[in-house]
Amino acid sequence: MLPKEPIPIAKASRTFVAGLEKTHGRKLRRFLARRLPQASADLQDLMQEVYLRLLRIPDTEAIRNPEAYLHTVASHVLHQHALKQAVTAIPIEPDDIATALEASFDTDPYTQVQLQQKFEALGIGLQQYSPRAYATLLMYRCEGLTLEQIGNRFGVTRVMAKKYLIKAMTYCQQHMQSTE
């Protein structure tokens, strides 16, 4: 892959962003930190992204209220970060769900009944929460279908089938954490 051409940045843009950073840098850090407490490691990256977007503005003199514009750009960066985290963060693999529930597997009939009840409660809860997510998990886990095949059955795209699977796995993980 060829490296991207650097984006030419006007001196006025650099001066504008440097001034914003000097006068509103601490406010921006607090703004991002309040809205992103669980991912403080990403704070510097998000601040840098905000400033990079500001550097790309060709006509900085057209901005009437720089502080408001800074917060608007920061809000957009936060929103895109949240979307990226939601799509890419798969907390648990489908195979791990069964493994986690079977971790306490024993030959004791009482333990086997408890395990079966956990599976049933999980299934009933997921089916009530989202029937499509429930069906997707069953097709993926029990029938061994691919996301493409599941999407075809539902008449949706592979991406939508993946979202159903993520929704099911997230529900299962939260249910397992709440019952522990």
GIVENKA-V441449 format. One record per residue. N is the residue number from 1. RES is the residue in three letters. SS is DSSP state (alpha for helix, beta for strand, coil for the rest). PSI is psi in degrees with one decimal (999 if undefined). OMEGA is omega as a letter, one per 20 degrees, with the letter a starting at -180 (* if undefined). Layout:
n->N res->RES ss->SS psi->PSI omega->OMEGA
n->N res->RES ss->SS psi->PSI omega->OMEGA
//
This chain:
n->1 res->MET ss->coil psi->131.8 omega->a
n->2 res->LEU ss->coil psi->143.8 omega->r
n->3 res->PRO ss->coil psi->146.8 omega->r
n->4 res->LYS ss->coil psi->148.7 omega->r
n->5 res->GLU ss->coil psi->138.0 omega->r
n->6 res->PRO ss->coil psi->142.7 omega->r
n->7 res->ILE ss->coil psi->125.5 omega->r
n->8 res->PRO ss->coil psi->133.0 omega->a
n->9 res->ILE ss->coil psi->124.6 omega->a
n->10 res->ALA ss->coil psi->150.9 omega->r
n->11 res->LYS ss->alpha psi->-34.7 omega->r
n->12 res->ALA ss->alpha psi->-38.1 omega->r
n->13 res->SER ss->alpha psi->-42.0 omega->r
n->14 res->ARG ss->alpha psi->-43.8 omega->r
n->15 res->THR ss->alpha psi->-43.0 omega->r
n->16 res->PHE ss->alpha psi->-48.7 omega->a
n->17 res->VAL ss->alpha psi->-39.6 omega->r
n->18 res->ALA ss->alpha psi->-41.1 omega->r
n->19 res->GLY ss->alpha psi->-42.1 omega->r
n->20 res->LEU ss->alpha psi->-42.6 omega->a
n->21 res->GLU ss->alpha psi->-39.5 omega->a
n->22 res->LYS ss->alpha psi->-43.2 omega->a
n->23 res->THR ss->alpha psi->-30.8 omega->a
n->24 res->HIS ss->alpha psi->9.0 omega->a
n->25 res->GLY ss->alpha psi->-45.2 omega->r
n->26 res->ARG ss->alpha psi->-39.9 omega->r
n->27 res->LYS ss->alpha psi->-40.8 omega->r
n->28 res->LEU ss->alpha psi->-43.8 omega->r
n->29 res->ARG ss->alpha psi->-46.8 omega->r
n->30 res->ARG ss->alpha psi->-41.7 omega->r
n->31 res->PHE ss->alpha psi->-48.1 omega->a
n->32 res->LEU ss->alpha psi->-40.7 omega->a
n->33 res->ALA ss->alpha psi->-37.6 omega->r
n->34 res->ARG ss->alpha psi->-32.4 omega->a
n->35 res->ARG ss->alpha psi->-3.9 omega->a
n->36 res->LEU ss->coil psi->53.3 omega->a
n->37 res->PRO ss->alpha psi->-29.1 omega->a
n->38 res->GLN ss->alpha psi->-13.4 omega->a
n->39 res->ALA ss->alpha psi->56.2 omega->a
n->40 res->SER ss->alpha psi->-20.8 omega->r
n->41 res->ALA ss->alpha psi->-26.4 omega->a
n->42 res->ASP ss->alpha psi->-5.7 omega->a
n->43 res->LEU ss->alpha psi->-48.5 omega->a
n->44 res->GLN ss->alpha psi->-41.3 omega->r
n->45 res->ASP ss->alpha psi->-40.8 omega->r
n->46 res->LEU ss->alpha psi->-39.5 omega->r
n->47 res->MET ss->alpha psi->-42.7 omega->r
n->48 res->GLN ss->alpha psi->-40.8 omega->r
n->49 res->GLU ss->alpha psi->-40.7 omega->r
n->50 res->VAL ss->alpha psi->-48.7 omega->a
n->51 res->TYR ss->alpha psi->-37.1 omega->r
n->52 res->LEU ss->alpha psi->-40.9 omega->r
n->53 res->ARG ss->alpha psi->-37.1 omega->r
n->54 res->LEU ss->alpha psi->-34.6 omega->r
n->55 res->LEU ss->alpha psi->-25.7 omega->a
n->56 res->ARG ss->coil psi->-7.6 omega->a
n->57 res->ILE ss->coil psi->122.7 omega->a
n->58 res->PRO ss->coil psi->-33.7 omega->a
n->59 res->ASP ss->coil psi->87.6 omega->a
n->60 res->THR ss->alpha psi->-19.9 omega->r
n->61 res->GLU ss->alpha psi->-17.9 omega->a
n->62 res->ALA ss->alpha psi->-11.4 omega->a
n->63 res->ILE ss->coil psi->119.1 omega->a
n->64 res->ARG ss->coil psi->-41.5 omega->a
n->65 res->ASN ss->coil psi->92.8 omega->a
n->66 res->PRO ss->alpha psi->-38.2 omega->a
n->67 res->GLU ss->alpha psi->-43.6 omega->r
n->68 res->ALA ss->alpha psi->-40.4 omega->r
n->69 res->TYR ss->alpha psi->-39.8 omega->r
n->70 res->LEU ss->alpha psi->-45.5 omega->r
n->71 res->HIS ss->alpha psi->-32.7 omega->r
n->72 res->THR ss->alpha psi->-46.6 omega->r
n->73 res->VAL ss->alpha psi->-42.5 omega->r
n->74 res->ALA ss->alpha psi->-40.4 omega->r
n->75 res->SER ss->alpha psi->-40.6 omega->r
n->76 res->HIS ss->alpha psi->-40.7 omega->r
n->77 res->VAL ss->alpha psi->-43.7 omega->r
n->78 res->LEU ss->alpha psi->-42.6 omega->a
n->79 res->HIS ss->alpha psi->-45.7 omega->r
n->80 res->GLN ss->alpha psi->-36.2 omega->r
n->81 res->HIS ss->alpha psi->-43.2 omega->r
n->82 res->ALA ss->alpha psi->-41.9 omega->r
n->83 res->LEU ss->alpha psi->-42.9 omega->r
n->84 res->LYS ss->alpha psi->-42.9 omega->r
n->85 res->GLN ss->alpha psi->-39.8 omega->a
n->86 res->ALA ss->alpha psi->-37.1 omega->a
n->87 res->VAL ss->alpha psi->-39.6 omega->a
n->88 res->THR ss->alpha psi->-20.5 omega->a
n->89 res->ALA ss->coil psi->99.9 omega->r
n->90 res->ILE ss->coil psi->104.9 omega->a
n->91 res->PRO ss->coil psi->-28.4 omega->a
n->92 res->ILE ss->coil psi->142.6 omega->r
n->93 res->GLU ss->coil psi->149.7 omega->a
n->94 res->PRO ss->alpha psi->-36.7 omega->r
n->95 res->ASP ss->alpha psi->-29.7 omega->a
n->96 res->ASP ss->alpha psi->-25.0 omega->r
n->97 res->ILE ss->alpha psi->-51.4 omega->r
n->98 res->ALA ss->alpha psi->-39.2 omega->r
n->99 res->THR ss->alpha psi->-43.1 omega->a
n->100 res->ALA ss->alpha psi->-40.2 omega->r
n->101 res->LEU ss->alpha psi->-29.9 omega->a
n->102 res->GLU ss->alpha psi->0.3 omega->a
n->103 res->ALA ss->coil psi->-31.7 omega->a
n->104 res->SER ss->coil psi->17.4 omega->a
n->105 res->PHE ss->coil psi->133.0 omega->a
n->106 res->ASP ss->coil psi->164.3 omega->r
n->107 res->THR ss->coil psi->-7.6 omega->r
n->108 res->ASP ss->coil psi->125.0 omega->a
n->109 res->PRO ss->alpha psi->-35.5 omega->r
n->110 res->TYR ss->alpha psi->-43.3 omega->r
n->111 res->THR ss->alpha psi->-39.1 omega->r
n->112 res->GLN ss->alpha psi->-40.1 omega->r
n->113 res->VAL ss->alpha psi->-42.0 omega->r
n->114 res->GLN ss->alpha psi->-42.9 omega->r
n->115 res->LEU ss->alpha psi->-43.8 omega->r
n->116 res->GLN ss->alpha psi->-40.0 omega->r
n->117 res->GLN ss->alpha psi->-37.3 omega->r
n->118 res->LYS ss->alpha psi->-45.0 omega->r
n->119 res->PHE ss->alpha psi->-44.0 omega->a
n->120 res->GLU ss->alpha psi->-44.1 omega->r
n->121 res->ALA ss->alpha psi->-40.3 omega->r
n->122 res->LEU ss->alpha psi->-45.3 omega->r
n->123 res->GLY ss->alpha psi->-45.1 omega->r
n->124 res->ILE ss->alpha psi->-44.5 omega->r
n->125 res->GLY ss->alpha psi->-43.9 omega->a
n->126 res->LEU ss->alpha psi->-38.7 omega->r
n->127 res->GLN ss->alpha psi->-38.1 omega->r
n->128 res->GLN ss->alpha psi->-36.9 omega->a
n->129 res->TYR ss->alpha psi->-49.4 omega->a
n->130 res->SER ss->coil psi->102.1 omega->a
n->131 res->PRO ss->alpha psi->-37.4 omega->r
n->132 res->ARG ss->alpha psi->-38.3 omega->r
n->133 res->ALA ss->alpha psi->-40.9 omega->r
n->134 res->TYR ss->alpha psi->-48.9 omega->a
n->135 res->ALA ss->alpha psi->-38.9 omega->r
n->136 res->THR ss->alpha psi->-44.5 omega->r
n->137 res->LEU ss->alpha psi->-42.5 omega->r
n->138 res->LEU ss->alpha psi->-44.9 omega->a
n->139 res->MET ss->alpha psi->-38.9 omega->a
n->140 res->TYR ss->alpha psi->-45.8 omega->a
n->141 res->ARG ss->alpha psi->-47.4 omega->a
n->142 res->CYS ss->coil psi->-42.1 omega->a
n->143 res->GLU ss->coil psi->-13.6 omega->r
n->144 res->GLY ss->coil psi->23.5 omega->a
n->145 res->LEU ss->coil psi->151.8 omega->r
n->146 res->THR ss->coil psi->166.1 omega->r
n->147 res->LEU ss->alpha psi->-34.2 omega->r
n->148 res->GLU ss->alpha psi->-46.7 omega->a
n->149 res->GLN ss->alpha psi->-39.2 omega->r
n->150 res->ILE ss->alpha psi->-43.3 omega->r
n->151 res->GLY ss->alpha psi->-41.4 omega->r
n->152 res->ASN ss->alpha psi->-39.9 omega->r
n->153 res->ARG ss->alpha psi->-40.0 omega->a
n->154 res->PHE ss->alpha psi->-14.8 omega->a
n->155 res->GLY ss->coil psi->32.1 omega->r
n->156 res->VAL ss->coil psi->174.4 omega->r
n->157 res->THR ss->coil psi->166.2 omega->r
n->158 res->ARG ss->alpha psi->-37.4 omega->a
n->159 res->VAL ss->alpha psi->-41.6 omega->r
n->160 res->MET ss->alpha psi->-38.9 omega->r
n->161 res->ALA ss->alpha psi->-38.1 omega->r
n->162 res->LYS ss->alpha psi->-39.5 omega->r
n->163 res->LYS ss->alpha psi->-39.0 omega->r
n->164 res->TYR ss->alpha psi->-42.2 omega->a
n->165 res->LEU ss->alpha psi->-42.2 omega->r
n->166 res->ILE ss->alpha psi->-41.6 omega->r
n->167 res->LYS ss->alpha psi->-42.8 omega->r
n->168 res->ALA ss->alpha psi->-44.5 omega->a
n->169 res->MET ss->alpha psi->-37.8 omega->r
n->170 res->THR ss->alpha psi->-43.7 omega->r
n->171 res->TYR ss->alpha psi->-45.5 omega->a
n->172 res->CYS ss->alpha psi->-43.0 omega->r
n->173 res->GLN ss->alpha psi->-44.7 omega->r
n->174 res->GLN ss->alpha psi->-39.6 omega->r
n->175 res->HIS ss->alpha psi->-42.3 omega->a
n->176 res->MET ss->alpha psi->-39.2 omega->r
n->177 res->GLN ss->alpha psi->-36.1 omega->a
n->178 res->SER ss->alpha psi->-23.5 omega->a
n->179 res->THR ss->alpha psi->-8.2 omega->a
n->180 res->GLU ss->coil psi->999 omega->*
//
